[in-house]
Each structure stands twice: as C-alpha cells, then as structure tokens.
Amino acid sequence: MEQEPFRIIDLGCKGMNLKEIVDFYYMSFDKGSLPYICCEACGNKFYYPRSLCPKCHSKQLRLCTSTGKGVIFSYTRINRKEGQLIYAIIEMNEGFRMYSNVEGKNVDIGNEVQVYFSEARGRNYPFFRLLG
Ligand SMILES: [Zn+2]
C-alpha cells in the first residue's frame, strides 16, 4: 500500500482524553497510516497513546502521522513451535521509538524497516518488514 506523505493533524484539542487518542490510532491503522504524538510544550515525540506528555506532563499534544520508516534499534528472537518471531525496538525517522514484530530472515541492528498493517485479534495493527 502507498504510504501517505508526512503530515500533521492538529485536532485543536488541548487535552484529548485517552479514548479519543486510541480511537484515532485504530482509525489510522485502518487507513494504513502510523500515528504518533508530539508534545507542543517540550517537543517530545512518543508512540504509546497517552493524554499527558511522559516527559513534561503537558496536555498540549498534537497527533502526527509518521512516514512509517525507521531502523532497528534492538531486537530479540523468540523461538516458537510455529516458527521464529522477531520482536524489535524500532527507532522511527521522526525520532520516537516503538516495539513491534519484524518480518525478515536476516534482521540486524541498524536495518531499515517499513511499517505495514495486518489484522490480529480482529483489528489492524502495525508490523514491520525490512526495506529493500
Ligand atoms: Zn512534553
């Protein structure tokens, strides 16, 4: 799926509640875009939905959309009966980090990855695969 170009969505909300943020995330996943949150007060960027900045506790948050590209910061391999699973911390090009599964055989730290969306437990969620 083609990724939408980088854009910022300003909902004009000074103090969104967590449910509004989570709903926005699920709506974004359904459209194939990866959201994150920018703190207007301190510039912190983070992925996990929160109604307060974890760094400065400001409620002046802005919902943004990532390019969906990043690099593997760290990873672990989990061996299961169904096959190996790679669980990674991904440093996104915008500067925030998130955890996700990465698809690919020769995954290593520093590899470039791209988000894709897939259904799990009845909803769409972000996963990553190696770029190129
Ligand atoms: Zn902040």
Boltz pocket constraint, residues with backbone or C-beta under 6 A from the ligand:
constraints:
  - pocket:
      binder: B
      contacts: [[A, 39], [A, 40], [A, 41], [A, 42], [A, 43], [A, 44], [A, 53], [A, 54], [A, 55], [A, 56], [A, 57], [A, 58]]
      max_distance: 6.0
